[in-house]
Amino acid sequence: MTDDVLLKAQQYLNEGQEPCDVADQLGIKRDTFSKAIRTGRLHNIKKKNIKH
């Protein structure tokens, strides 16, 4: 993945989008996208569950 794609992908992840959805939006294979997260090239932001 190019630096531009990584930057855009990280922006989507920061917004709380699911990794599989981001991969689909950017036309990246899901396994390639998952590998980028596992190797630290991308950081998946965990959603926090808010209980009322």
URPEJO-V679494 format. One record per residue. N is the residue number from 1. RES is the residue in one small letter. SS is DSSP state (2 for helix, 1 for strand, 0 for the rest). PHI is phi in radians with two decimals (none if undefined). PSI is psi in radians with two decimals (NA if undefined). Layout:
BEGIN
n: <N,N>
res: <RES,RES>
ss: <SS,SS>
phi: <PHI,PHI>
psi: <PSI,PSI>
END
This chain:
BEGIN
n: <1,2,3,4,5,6,7,8,9,10,11,12,13,14,15,16,17,18,19,20,21,22,23,24,25,26,27,28,29,30,31,32,33,34,35,36,37,38,39,40,41,42,43,44,45,46,47,48,49,50,51,52>
res: <m,t,d,d,v,l,l,k,a,q,q,y,l,n,e,g,q,e,p,c,d,v,a,d,q,l,g,i,k,r,d,t,f,s,k,a,i,r,t,g,r,l,h,n,i,k,k,k,n,i,k,h>
ss: <0,0,2,2,2,2,2,2,2,2,2,2,2,2,0,0,0,0,2,2,2,2,2,2,2,2,0,0,0,2,2,2,2,2,2,2,2,2,0,0,0,0,0,0,0,0,0,0,0,0,0,0>
phi: <none,-1.35,-1.05,-1.11,-1.18,-1.08,-1.11,-1.11,-1.08,-1.15,-1.07,-1.11,-1.11,-1.11,-1.32,1.71,-1.26,-1.27,-0.96,-1.12,-1.20,-1.12,-1.02,-1.09,-1.07,-1.61,1.24,-1.89,-1.05,-1.07,-1.21,-1.14,-1.15,-1.08,-1.11,-1.10,-1.24,-1.08,-1.54,1.55,-1.28,-2.27,-2.16,-1.39,-1.52,-1.36,-1.32,-1.70,-1.43,-1.77,-1.74,-1.80>
psi: <2.47,2.88,-0.66,-0.73,-0.72,-0.72,-0.82,-0.74,-0.74,-0.63,-0.77,-0.74,-0.69,-0.51,-0.14,0.15,2.64,2.48,-0.70,-0.63,-0.70,-0.78,-0.80,-0.76,-0.66,-0.02,0.59,2.44,2.44,-0.66,-0.60,-0.72,-0.75,-0.68,-0.67,-0.63,-0.79,-0.63,-0.02,0.11,-0.48,2.69,2.06,2.20,2.13,2.30,2.46,2.27,2.17,2.10,2.40,NA>
END
